């Protein structure tokens, strides 16, 4: 579809403003990440190739390894952006006390709650509706446009059952609840339809009415979550998407659990990897992140030899190979941060107009980096979030005030950061007396 030049410029400016707004808040922008990415070309290419394979019916995974400040969060966000642009549904799970790795129900619930596309966040209803609509369209193409509503509904319900025949051999509840959802929508019983979506998403406290209507008992538990995830991917593909890309963040949290819980969580990873490799989870891509301690520590992945064997890397020289199971990220350095700053200036120009590049010159950027790193023990790797927040503030002042000269006026004052520093930032901050 040809988009008018004026509309394209409008979209580009909107994306630019969204990027700058996120940097002002110290967060990773929701889109346009390729415009501020630095030094990730090889990693992005590998992820792009993996997603192309998954889009054709394969299954794959990647572990991203790096210390705080290496850019794990950014690369995950960029990978999900690449996936959405390729036609995938994406979701982001954070391993935590409420969703530990060994409790698959909680992980599955987060997966469902955070499903998103390029057009919509929290997209599970749209995905299921599109899947049902595609089934109806197929039924109409077979029977002809004169098919009566009752006959169409009956044929669609049979097709729902057929679509999950393999899963129904293990558990028939998913097909039953989807039929109940379809019927509830057709009769205008929207509270029941919402309950059906809630049950499919493993939400707690779903009313008895749905279970009676669908003819099911119980809820999705840890033993069923893996099976239902496969069903969810089938729905996603049937709705016209390429597949599902799942980012599982902060895997290192698992190290703090009791031994039996920790080992059960790591065995979950073995199960996922083996299912992907054996073809049992087609069109599904998993992306995991963790710190070096997760991979090498005594309470980490090394403690489970079958898992360590599957995802360990061969590293005999300085040429990292991101096609191996792990992408190993190096710490952020001054050169990379300078490049990001230049890219941010370009984005800012698209959002608000061309800044005075003499006032925010390369020399000033380097001086600003030195001023901030001095207060954080010389650690460039921990300051990118803080630096970019401060840098956008300077760009704003240059745009608002023609007589503002940051080279004379700017001095880093950490006092205003009190209460908003992350623990890794606080740990290296030099306290002034």
Secondary structure, DSSP 8 states (H G I E B T S, - for coil): ----HHHHHHHHHHHHHHHHHHHHHTS--SS-GGGT--S-HHHHHHHHHHHHHHHTT-EEEEEEE--TTS-HHHHHHHHHHHHHHTT-EEEEEE--STT-TT-HHHHHHHHHHT-B-SS-BS-HHHHHHHHHHHHHHHHHHHH-TT--HHHHHHHHHHHHHHHTHHHHTT--HHHHHHHHHHHHHHHT-HHHHHHHHHHHTT-S---HHHHHHHT--S---HHHHHHHHHHHHHHHHHTT---EEEEEE-GGGGGGS-HHHHHHHHHHHHHHHHHHHHTTTTTEEEEEEE-HHHHHSTTSGGGSHHHHHHH-----SS---TTSSEEE-----HHHHHHHHHHHHHHHHHHH----TTTT-HHHHHHHHHHHHHTTTT-GGGTHHHHHHHHHHHHHHHHH-TT--HHHH----GGGGTTT--HHHHHH-----
